[in-house]
Amino acid sequence: MEETTPSLELTDDGSATLRHPFFGETYHSLRGAVGEARHVFIANGLAALDRDTVRILEIGFGSGLNAWVTLEYARGRNMGIDYTALELYPVASNVADRLDYTTDPLFAALHNAPWNTKAAITDSFSLTKYYTDATLPGNEWEHKNYDIIYFDAFAPDTQPEMWSPEMFARLYSALSPGGILVTYSAKGTVKQALRAAGFKVLRLPGALGKRHMLKAIKETEPTFYAKE
Ligand SMILES: C[S@@+](CC[C@H](N)C(=O)[O-])C[C@H]1O[C@@H](n2cnc3c(N)ncnc32)[C@H](O)[C@@H]1O
């Protein structure tokens, strides 16, 4: 397995992010990595589900920050988490070691967990990281009935293939009825692609002063939209 060596940068809320050596993009908003993760994926995602056990799929494990803020949120609330994450460019361990989101050894446990197999990080938090290209269909991760998808790919202009109607249709199928997908982008083409895949799309206030983010819902009864 080939590892990637991104560089570290500081964001405005004092937390670190990474910059990908090939895409040239940062893994989080420069307004604040931790602030963005908590707003988009926890406050408007996990917390809004109001459930005791949750199956999560993350597109792009990267720095492990979203998994970490999830673990942090869930353990104070006795929530059971079955976390699945996909990653094509695993972050080199010497870079992950320098991320100072916490001194809790469980953060390192998230990074050190084996690939392509389920690992118990705590009694109530399991992690399955798949080393795979998320755009390739027909993989094991697609068959789990997730309650929520953290869609955290690089921006649509950089990786349009990740934000395609085909990709969202596969994610729609992988969600349980009533399941949701949350993402930081509120671009028009993203909304259209989500709707084309069958989602009901809501625009919410974005993180740290950004105007909008999206929450897409797999309704129990499918909605059909007129062509725009
Ligand atoms: C915006 S970053 C976010 C990463 C992570 N959620 C975090 O908080 O650090 C996007 C992530 O998607 C990963 N990625 C890019 N293309 C991918 C692909 N085709 N399949 C799976 N992961 C991919 C990148 O390596 C990167 O880790």
Ligand as a Chemical Component Dictionary entry (heavy atoms), coordinates in Angstrom:
data_LIG
# 
_chem_comp.id                   LIG 
_chem_comp.type                 NON-POLYMER 
_chem_comp.pdbx_formal_charge   0 
_chem_comp.three_letter_code    LIG 
# 
loop_
_chem_comp_atom.comp_id 
_chem_comp_atom.atom_id 
_chem_comp_atom.alt_atom_id 
_chem_comp_atom.type_symbol 
_chem_comp_atom.charge 
_chem_comp_atom.model_Cartn_x 
_chem_comp_atom.model_Cartn_y 
_chem_comp_atom.model_Cartn_z 
_chem_comp_atom.pdbx_ordinal 
LIG C1  C1  C 0  -11.024 16.901 1.761  1  
LIG S1  S1  S 1  -9.985  15.546 2.228  2  
LIG C2  C2  C 0  -10.813 15.101 3.731  3  
LIG C3  C3  C 0  -10.196 14.003 4.486  4  
LIG C4  C4  C 0  -10.728 13.697 5.880  5  
LIG N1  N1  N 0  -12.145 13.578 5.945  6  
LIG C5  C5  C 0  -10.168 14.625 6.899  7  
LIG O1  O1  O 0  -10.948 15.195 7.674  8  
LIG O2  O2  O -1 -8.962  14.770 6.954  9  
LIG C6  C6  C 0  -10.492 14.343 0.998  10 
LIG C7  C7  C 0  -9.987  12.947 1.228  11 
LIG O3  O3  O 0  -10.459 12.079 0.185  12 
LIG C8  C8  C 0  -9.412  11.202 -0.197 13 
LIG N2  N2  N 0  -9.655  10.733 -1.581 14 
LIG C9  C9  C 0  -9.397  11.395 -2.728 15 
LIG N3  N3  N 0  -9.775  10.662 -3.789 16 
LIG C10 C10 C 0  -10.294 9.510  -3.296 17 
LIG C11 C11 C 0  -10.870 8.352  -3.903 18 
LIG N4  N4  N 0  -10.997 8.241  -5.242 19 
LIG N5  N5  N 0  -11.306 7.349  -3.090 20 
LIG C12 C12 C 0  -11.188 7.450  -1.738 21 
LIG N6  N6  N 0  -10.668 8.532  -1.118 22 
LIG C13 C13 C 0  -10.223 9.551  -1.878 23 
LIG C14 C14 C 0  -8.174  12.067 -0.055 24 
LIG O4  O4  O 0  -6.989  11.337 0.005  25 
LIG C15 C15 C 0  -8.477  12.820 1.236  26 
LIG O5  O5  O 0  -8.078  12.097 2.358  27 
# 
loop_
_chem_comp_bond.comp_id 
_chem_comp_bond.atom_id_1 
_chem_comp_bond.atom_id_2 
_chem_comp_bond.value_order 
_chem_comp_bond.pdbx_ordinal 
LIG C1  S1  SING 1  
LIG S1  C2  SING 2  
LIG S1  C6  SING 3  
LIG C2  C3  SING 4  
LIG C3  C4  SING 5  
LIG C4  N1  SING 6  
LIG C4  C5  SING 7  
LIG C5  O1  DOUB 8  
LIG C5  O2  SING 9  
LIG C6  C7  SING 10 
LIG C7  O3  SING 11 
LIG C7  C15 SING 12 
LIG O3  C8  SING 13 
LIG C8  N2  SING 14 
LIG C8  C14 SING 15 
LIG N2  C9  SING 16 
LIG N2  C13 SING 17 
LIG C9  N3  DOUB 18 
LIG N3  C10 SING 19 
LIG C10 C11 SING 20 
LIG C10 C13 DOUB 21 
LIG C11 N4  SING 22 
LIG C11 N5  DOUB 23 
LIG N5  C12 SING 24 
LIG C12 N6  DOUB 25 
LIG N6  C13 SING 26 
LIG C14 O4  SING 27 
LIG C14 C15 SING 28 
LIG C15 O5  SING 29 
# 
